[in-house]
Amino acid sequence: MCVVSVVYDYFRTNVPIHDWTRPAFTEFQEIIHRLDKLDQRFEQPDCPDPDKAAWMKQVEERLMLLESASADTSR
């Protein structure tokens, strides 16, 4: 199993979606990118998962909504 998959599983099940902030999510994406490189180096299989992709999309959509609401109130 690839390390990326393990990390996704951990954060998806242990960090509530409302706890994510843009800086934390950006850092998470950077870590995932680095772990992906490590998986490639050790020839770990790419193991995409539609549920993990859906979770990432939910977090991203929530952050975009928060950011747009914040931009609207600062005008």
N, C-alpha and C positions, 0 to 999 in steps of 0.2 A: 504494500500500500504506500502511496506517495505521502510525503510529509505535508504537502499542501492540503490534502484531504483531511488529515488528522487535525490540522490547525483550524480549517473551516468548521469541522464538526465541533471542536471545543468552543469556539466563539459563538457559533450558531446556537448551541444549547446552553451556554453559560452566561452570555451577556445579553440582557434584554435589549430589544431593538430601540427602545426609547433612551437608552444610555449612550448611544453612539453620537459623537459629534463629528463635524467635518475633519478637524485635525486628527482625531483618533482613527477615523475611517481611512484617511489618506495614509497614515502611518501603517495601518493594517494592510492596505493595498501594496505598499512598498515592501513590507515583510513577505507577503504572499509572492510577490515578484522575485524576491531573493530566494525564497524557498523553492520556487519553481526552477530556478537556475541550479540549485543544489540537487533537486530531484533529477534534472537532466544529467548533471555531472555523474551521479551514481546510477544512472540508467534505470531510474524508477519509472514504472508505467504511468502514463498520463491517465488520470482517472476522473474525467469530468462527471459531474452529478447535476442533473436538472434541479434538484431541490436546493442545492447550494447556490446555484446560479440564481434561482428565484429569491433566495434569502438576500443575496447581494443586491439584487434589483430593489427589493423592499427597503433595505437600508438606504440605498442611494435615493430612491424616490422620497422617502421621509426627509432626508437631509435637504433635498431640493425644495420641498414644501416649506420647511423651516426657514431656509435661506430666503425664499421668495417672500414669506410672511414678514421676515425681519427687514427686508428691503422695502416692503410696502409701508411699514410703520416708521421707518426712518426718513420718509419723504415729507 
